[in-house]
Amino acid sequence: MYRYAQSALSAAGLQLRGRGQPAQQEGARHGDSTRSGAPLSMYENVLRSVALSQKATQEIAHGVVLLSRGVFKQTQLVGGLVMWILALYLNIWVCAIATLLLLSASASWIALGVLAFQLALILLPLGDEPPEWGRRLLAYSIGAAVNYFPFTLRMEDPAAVEVKRPYIVAFEPHSALPVAMPGILCEYSGLLPPGLSGIKTLASSSIFFVPGLRHAWHWLGMRPVSKPVMSAILAEGGSVALCPGGVQECLHMRHGEEAVYLTRRTGFVKMAMQHGAALLPAFAFGQTDMYSWVKPGPPWVPGRVVEALARWIGFLPLVIYGVWGTPMPRRVPVTLVMGAPIVVPHITDPSREQVQEQLQRFITAMEALVAKHKASAGYPDLPLRIY
């Protein structure tokens, strides 16, 4: 800019004073008093002001571009999470509003149309493979979740999981919402080792009655948790991930600690022994901090009633909230630590004692896993309660 200004002045018969140069005007050497002294200083000041203004404008424009990119990136992240997590609540709100509209004679036909559309989405076949647009949507959504929190997978023995064989990833804790389980343990996260490619996440069958989302979760690799489904996947040499404690852990949740329900969960261990699958203990640090929650229970509701209700509907009706009291999860770094594989004996019909022995091996490994990694994950004083 300075050189441009100097060349412009030279064309006009003037010389711009440079840094460390004496004030010298071409016109003064020719005796032209109108081009010396104060007039030249005025030209210099004007040109320097123009240069500074243009530089400031460029810096402001650059700042606006950076700000726009940041806002756009955050909008992408929120949009991805809305498609994957918050759509669950959106369906609840839509159904609730449509039900209320049924009471209005003028708007009842709108409510019926909305509910009919919801029902059609539930009855729409799932299909084995997602369409191309579905793959792109899931990749975008999971990518947004991985970057938003962010998600990190830390494995104690990565080489041991390189071998392709059936695995049962026993994920803990359930928390108010086990967001990290499908978010990390799927092909779209880009975090899984080759030995876990094609893994299926088992979840409550109730989520497969949510319109629209049932297709997204199915394409994501999620399946209803049941013995026949789990057995069929393992029999074909596939791997599964599940939370052994399930909704039962929600009944034991306490603020400031982690609760896992394992002492009576023998089913996944027995299934591993019957199919020769290795157990992989996995613990997600930070997941519980995504949401605050309020749960039903004593003294307002008897504990047995709450437990029976949770078993019947497949989930515990919690009031959960995140950012600004909304269903948007808080931005908390989540570290999923996966221990070394626990190879169990391959027994077609194991006895209760044999299953209990392997379950105790798994519980011991889970306790050691949490104790070893909780400090590096940012939770050095985290208490773990095993029920």
Phi and psi in degrees as a GROMACS rama.xvg file:
@    title "Ramachandran Plot"
@    xaxis  label "Phi"
@    yaxis  label "Psi"
@TYPE xy
-63.9526  -43.9411  TYR-2
-65.1933  -36.5175  ARG-3
-63.2617  -42.7753  TYR-4
-65.011  -40.1476  ALA-5
-65.0395  -40.8554  GLN-6
-66.3678  -34.1587  SER-7
-66.3168  -40.7929  ALA-8
-68.2071  -37.474  LEU-9
-61.9405  -38.0265  SER-10
-64.3385  -27.081  ALA-11
-91.1188  5.42227  ALA-12
87.0615  18.6543  GLY-13
-121.784  161.33  LEU-14
-126.748  124.439  GLN-15
-78.0196  131.447  LEU-16
-69.8581  123.737  ARG-17
-90.1428  179.273  GLY-18
-68.5647  124.274  ARG-19
78.5364  5.93229  GLY-20
-101.713  146.303  GLN-21
-72.4544  150.304  PRO-22
-66.2928  115.269  ALA-23
-144.633  123.379  GLN-24
-112.269  140.034  GLN-25
-63.4468  -37.5048  GLU-26
-66.2381  -29.8519  GLY-27
-66.8474  -33.4634  ALA-28
-68.3733  -23.4458  ARG-29
-95.4417  6.03593  HIS-30
80.1152  15.7391  GLY-31
-90.1707  101.05  ASP-32
-71.5297  -20.0126  SER-33
-74.4079  -14.1752  THR-34
-109.012  18.9304  ARG-35
-123.645  166.541  SER-36
69.7215  -128.805  GLY-37
-61.5919  -41.5201  ALA-38
-58.1489  -42.1024  PRO-39
-65.9198  -41.2398  LEU-40
-58.5327  -36.9492  SER-41
-64.9157  -42.419  MET-42
-62.2018  -42.0094  TYR-43
-60.5121  -46.3093  GLU-44
-62.403  -40.3279  ASN-45
-63.932  -47.5699  VAL-46
-65.6949  -39.541  LEU-47
-65.7089  -37.1837  ARG-48
-64.9509  -40.0562  SER-49
-62.5726  -42.7649  VAL-50
-62.7227  -44.715  ALA-51
-64.1402  -38.1516  LEU-52
-64.8424  -43.1556  SER-53
-65.1055  -38.7702  GLN-54
-65.148  -42.9065  LYS-55
-64.1897  -38.6841  ALA-56
-63.1941  -41.1933  THR-57
-63.5604  -41.0771  GLN-58
-66.0029  -40.8712  GLU-59
-63.456  -44.4006  ILE-60
-61.9447  -40.4806  ALA-61
-63.7686  -40.7972  HIS-62
-63.6129  -39.895  GLY-63
-63.9589  -40.074  VAL-64
-63.337  -45.5501  VAL-65
-62.5253  -42.3881  LEU-66
-63.5205  -41.5548  LEU-67
-63.7975  -41.4123  SER-68
-63.4753  -41.0124  ARG-69
-63.9845  -42.8558  GLY-70
-65.0087  -41.1731  VAL-71
-64.2429  -40.5877  PHE-72
-64.0159  -43.949  LYS-73
-64.7637  -36.9126  GLN-74
-63.5416  -39.428  THR-75
-62.3036  -43.9971  GLN-76
-62.1822  -47.9121  LEU-77
-63.4801  -40.601  VAL-78
-61.3582  -41.2395  GLY-79
-63.5612  -40.8154  GLY-80
-69.7253  -35.3599  LEU-81
-60.5669  -43.0362  VAL-82
-64.7633  -31.3163  MET-83
-98.8747  -44.3974  TRP-84
-104.376  -54.2029  ILE-85
-72.4204  -16.8237  LEU-86
-62.3976  -25.3385  ALA-87
-59.5989  -46.5836  LEU-88
-71.9764  -32.6087  TYR-89
-61.5011  -41.2555  LEU-90
-62.6215  -40.4149  ASN-91
-62.4753  -44.9183  ILE-92
-64.5155  -41.9223  TRP-93
-61.4924  -45.4502  VAL-94
-65.4849  -38.8425  CYS-95
-65.5344  -44.1569  ALA-96
-66.7294  -41.032  ILE-97
-63.2638  -38.5978  ALA-98
-64.0368  -39.8537  THR-99
-67.6157  -35.1242  LEU-100
-68.1461  -21.2008  LEU-101
-62.5057  -23.4545  LEU-102
-76.6667  -14.4062  LEU-103
-98.3905  126.339  SER-104
-64.7023  -35.4998  ALA-105
-77.4788  -24.6668  SER-106
-113.418  6.08128  ALA-107
-64.7475  -35.0904  SER-108
-66.9434  -31.8565  TRP-109
-67.2379  -43.9987  ILE-110
-62.1107  -42.2972  ALA-111
-63.882  -38.9864  LEU-112
-63.8459  -42.345  GLY-113
-64.2008  -45.6971  VAL-114
-66.5842  -35.8221  LEU-115
-65.9015  -38.7558  ALA-116
-65.2985  -40.8982  PHE-117
-61.1635  -43.1438  GLN-118
-64.5237  -39.2823  LEU-119
-62.9119  -38.0169  ALA-120
-66.7075  -33.3409  LEU-121
-69.598  -38.3832  ILE-122
-82.0854  -12.1289  LEU-123
-65.5764  127.886  LEU-124
-56.7574  145.876  PRO-125
-76.7753  -43.2746  LEU-126
82.1076  154.347  GLY-127
-80.3862  -44.7279  ASP-128
-119.092  142.454  GLU-129
-72.3602  150.363  PRO-130
-67.9049  170.456  PRO-131
-60.5215  -41.2162  GLU-132
-66.0055  -31.2341  TRP-133
-67.7021  -39.9333  GLY-134
-62.3304  -44.3554  ARG-135
-64.8722  -39.5962  ARG-136
-64.2758  -43.9588  LEU-137
-67.3711  -41.6506  LEU-138
-61.1962  -41.3747  ALA-139
-65.7725  -43.7712  TYR-140
-67.629  -48.0587  SER-141
-65.863  -38.4889  ILE-142
-60.1568  -38.394  GLY-143
-63.6257  -41.8838  ALA-144
-66.6532  -42.6309  ALA-145
-60.2885  -39.1693  VAL-146
-82.0373  -26.8709  ASN-147
-70.7417  -47.6216  TYR-148
-74.1688  -53.329  PHE-149
-90.5197  171.054  PRO-150
-94.3289  140.272  PHE-151
-136.648  136.982  THR-152
-111.262  124.319  LEU-153
-120.681  122.148  ARG-154
-113.65  133.822  MET-155
-71.072  -36.3375  GLU-156
-138.468  77.3436  ASP-157
-60.2727  -36.628  PRO-158
-63.2052  -32.1618  ALA-159
-69.1366  -23.1682  ALA-160
-96.963  3.14814  VAL-161
-70.3358  -27.9993  GLU-162
-71.3835  129.141  VAL-163
-79.8933  110.735  LYS-164
-156.96  167.773  ARG-165
-68.0536  132.995  PRO-166
-127.131  148.952  TYR-167
-117.384  106.43  ILE-168
-83.7201  111.382  VAL-169
-93.5877  102.011  ALA-170
-91.6357  132.723  PHE-171
-139.164  155.482  GLU-172
-87.9422  172.581  PRO-173
-71.9945  -40.2079  HIS-174
59.7805  -173.049  SER-175
-64.825  -36.2691  ALA-176
-149.935  116.184  LEU-177
-77.8257  66.2596  PRO-178
-63.1659  -36.1905  VAL-179
-69.7722  -23.4028  ALA-180
-65.0412  -58.0315  MET-181
-74.1131  -22.6709  PRO-182
-71.4799  -32.0741  GLY-183
-101.724  -41.8367  ILE-184
-87.1205  59.5181  LEU-185
-149.762  160.556  CYS-186
-67.2217  -22.3764  GLU-187
-81.4343  -13.6771  TYR-188
-74.6742  -26.115  SER-189
72.2814  15.4544  GLY-190
-108.067  -15.0039  LEU-191
-78.96  144.663  LEU-192
-74.2878  163.212  PRO-193
-57.9901  -33.1068  PRO-194
-65.3467  -16.6333  GLY-195
-109.428  14.6516  LEU-196
-64.7851  140.149  SER-197
77.5587  13.4236  GLY-198
-63.5833  144.676  ILE-199
-110.136  131.59  LYS-200
-94.7035  126.459  THR-201
-96.0579  129  LEU-202
-138.259  170.255  ALA-203
-55.3392  135.963  SER-204
-64.2674  -19.5646  SER-205
-64.1467  -28.7063  SER-206
-71.1761  -16.7745  ILE-207
-86.0177  11.794  PHE-208
-110.267  10.4725  PHE-209
-89.9161  117.945  VAL-210
-57.2437  138.213  PRO-211
80.0446  -55.1068  GLY-212
-68.6546  -27.232  LEU-213
-60.5633  -35.138  ARG-214
-70.8192  -43.3444  HIS-215
-62.1476  -43.8005  ALA-216
-69.151  -36.9204  TRP-217
-65.2788  -43.8877  HIS-218
-66.4776  -26.35  TRP-219
-72.8358  -13.3243  LEU-220
105.078  13.1987  GLY-221
-89.6082  143.856  MET-222
-136.254  154.167  ARG-223
-63.2942  135.73  PRO-224
-78.4285  119.201  VAL-225
-162.801  157.503  SER-226
-61.9819  -45.3456  LYS-227
-60.7653  -42.2962  PRO-228
-65.6566  -46.7867  VAL-229
-63.4444  -43.0677  MET-230
-64.3348  -40.0805  SER-231
-64.47  -40.2928  ALA-232
-66.7979  -45.9253  ILE-233
-66.9271  -36.2592  LEU-234
-63.9067  -27.8749  ALA-235
-87.9732  4.58221  GLU-236
87.5761  9.49234  GLY-237
-85.2904  172.783  GLY-238
-116.147  153.481  SER-239
-132.521  156.174  VAL-240
-127.658  137.477  ALA-241
-153.618  162.591  LEU-242
-101.883  104.814  CYS-243
-57.6714  -37.7759  PRO-244
-70.223  -30.7817  GLY-245
58.1353  -151.633  GLY-246
-66.9248  -17.0208  VAL-247
-59.6925  -31.2475  GLN-248
-66.9563  -30.2758  GLU-249
-62.2013  -29.8607  CYS-250
-69.1473  -23.4858  LEU-251
-103.901  2.7054  HIS-252
-63.2738  137.865  MET-253
-134.94  145.419  ARG-254
-68.7518  134.476  HIS-255
89.1786  6.72143  GLY-256
-151.683  165.613  GLU-257
-109.454  138.253  GLU-258
-122.717  130.634  ALA-259
-127.264  141.896  VAL-260
-112.404  102.371  TYR-261
-130.54  -25.9243  LEU-262
-62.1678  -23.9619  THR-263
-111.293  8.30435  ARG-264
-94.9821  85.4542  ARG-265
-99.142  -12.6174  THR-266
-60.7213  -45.0943  GLY-267
-70.2251  -31.046  PHE-268
-69.5023  -44.1897  VAL-269
-61.8527  -40.3872  LYS-270
-63.9303  -38.5863  MET-271
-64.0925  -40.5901  ALA-272
-67.7469  -39.2252  MET-273
-67.9257  -31.6094  GLN-274
-107.389  3.65544  HIS-275
66.1715  32.7253  GLY-276
-92.8293  147.404  ALA-277
-89.1649  144.455  ALA-278
-91.2391  134.525  LEU-279
-118.849  103.969  LEU-280
-70.5207  134.151  PRO-281
-138.325  135.995  ALA-282
-133.389  130.763  PHE-283
-101.168  105.525  ALA-284
-80.6396  131.84  PHE-285
99.3212  -19.6949  GLY-286
-61.0898  -38.9835  GLN-287
-63.6357  -26.5177  THR-288
-80.5462  -3.83696  ASP-289
-63.9952  -36.3637  MET-290
-131.541  146.901  TYR-291
-92.0189  158.917  SER-292
-151.469  156.018  TRP-293
-132.678  125.644  VAL-294
-118.348  151.201  LYS-295
-73.3875  153.523  PRO-296
159.546  -173.335  GLY-297
-56.2083  146.853  PRO-298
-88.6339  -2.94062  PRO-299
-78.9971  -40.1393  TRP-300
-127.643  130.169  VAL-301
-59.0419  142.932  PRO-302
-59.5476  -37.2952  GLY-303
-66.3487  -34.65  ARG-304
-66.7545  -43.5372  VAL-305
-63.6833  -43.2013  VAL-306
-64.5943  -41.4607  GLU-307
-64.4385  -40.5543  ALA-308
-63.3863  -43.2952  LEU-309
-63.1772  -38.934  ALA-310
-67.988  -36.1968  ARG-311
-71.1975  -45.8785  TRP-312
-92.1084  -10.5468  ILE-313
89.1351  2.82653  GLY-314
-159.8  161.705  PHE-315
-94.0968  123.987  LEU-316
-70.6493  91.6164  PRO-317
-97.6237  152.229  LEU-318
-97.9244  108.734  VAL-319
-118.922  148.362  ILE-320
-153.146  149.276  TYR-321
-123.473  -115.896  GLY-322
-63.0229  122.954  VAL-323
54.7707  31.6442  TRP-324
76.3043  11.4586  GLY-325
-99.0838  171.644  THR-326
-72.2747  -1.55717  PRO-327
-69.0435  120.212  MET-328
-65.0768  148.713  PRO-329
-68.6033  151.151  ARG-330
-82.8852  90.8721  ARG-331
-121.151  126.681  VAL-332
-60.3405  130.615  PRO-333
-116.629  123.229  VAL-334
-113.43  114.351  THR-335
-94.5952  113.689  LEU-336
-99.6728  128.386  VAL-337
-117.325  123.468  MET-338
-78.5822  178.887  GLY-339
-69.6359  149.802  ALA-340
-60.5868  139.548  PRO-341
-102.726  107.624  ILE-342
-83.6874  119.049  VAL-343
-102.954  154.605  VAL-344
-65.1079  141.165  PRO-345
-85.802  101.979  HIS-346
-129.7  123.237  ILE-347
-63.939  -41.2044  THR-348
-131.723  77.3735  ASP-349
-71.6539  149.741  PRO-350
-78.079  167.036  SER-351
-61.9532  -38.9461  ARG-352
-66.0697  -40.0806  GLU-353
-65.5073  -41.0494  GLN-354
-65.6854  -42.7167  VAL-355
-63.4393  -36.7698  GLN-356
-63.2143  -43.5379  GLU-357
-71.6042  -32.3695  GLN-358
-63.3703  -40.923  LEU-359
-65.7766  -35.3011  GLN-360
-60.2204  -42.0928  ARG-361
-66.9998  -44.2627  PHE-362
-61.147  -42.8495  ILE-363
-61.5839  -42.0492  THR-364
-65.5634  -38.3827  ALA-365
-66.0209  -43.7083  MET-366
-60.2025  -44.4775  GLU-367
-65.5458  -36.7802  ALA-368
-63.3689  -45.8959  LEU-369
-66.65  -44.883  VAL-370
-62.2337  -36.0875  ALA-371
-74.1414  -34.8505  LYS-372
-110.236  -6.05278  HIS-373
-66.4601  -33.3718  LYS-374
-68.737  -46.9603  ALA-375
-68.2378  -22.8417  SER-376
-84.4931  -4.48487  ALA-377
98.1394  13.4695  GLY-378
-132.129  64.8936  TYR-379
-65.1151  -27.3817  PRO-380
-106.6  20.5448  ASP-381
-73.3296  118.117  LEU-382
-82.8025  141.473  PRO-383
-116.468  122.182  LEU-384
-107.972  126.039  ARG-385
-109.843  122.004  ILE-386
